[in-house]
């Protein structure tokens, strides 16, 4: 390596794209390691399992029955699903925007604190450097729908997903309204 060559970071080898935000800023968006993210979240948040009831038949044989419609299990699963999605989104955001630097003067409390505290009295900014970065990504970069769409488009393209094909496929599905007619 020559004197003027900088060592290559791992992030430089990851798939990435420049995305222009609505206000003219440009951010580099990386393709998150989704498989690893999901593995990590599953380790921290194991999926709840439906209860199993063991019954004895008249012949004395034991039968295990999985109760998938148990109300407590269904409620726990909805809560788990929400927490799971939130964790995956947060990790994905940090990997997608690994190069983003939060401006020193930026303050989430000034940006959205009054509004959030009004609706969620216990709301407070996330803690630590990564928490501050997540707040910046959520409340500054992705707060605008157009910015979120541009980022989603870039990630989809890096993933090899053709969003036009996805839309065309979605259009072939019956809507909920159509399914209710009878």
C-alpha positions, 0 to 999 in steps of 0.5 A: 500500500502506498503512502497516500492510499488509505486502508479500505473499510469493510463498508466500502466493499458493501453494496451502496448507492448515493441517494439525493434527499428532497432538500438536496443533501446526498447520503450513501445508503448501504444494503443491510445484512438482513439475514444477520439482522434477523438472526440477531433479533431472533436471539434477543426476542424469541418468538412466542410459541402456542401452548401445547395441551396433552390429553389422554385418549380412552385407549390411554395414549397421550396426544399433544395438541397445539392451541394456535388460537389461544387468546393469550398466545395471539396477544403475545404474538402481536406484541412480539411481532411489533417489537420484532419489526421495530428492532429489525427496522432500527438495526437496518437503519443503522447499517443502511446509514453507517456513514451518516454523521449527526450534525452537532447542532441537531437536537431531537428534543428541539425537532420533535420533543414538544409534539412527541411528549404531548402524545406520549408523556414518557417519550424521550430521546434515545440514549447514547451515540447510536440512539442519537443517530437513530433519532436523526435517521428517523426524525430527519432523514426518513421523516419525509415520505419522499426521502423514505421512498428514495431510500427504499427504492435504492435498497430494493435495487441493490437487493435485485428487487424490481419494484415495478414487478412487485407492483404489477404482482400486487395488482393481480391479488384480489382486494379485501373488498372483492373477497367479501362479496358473495 
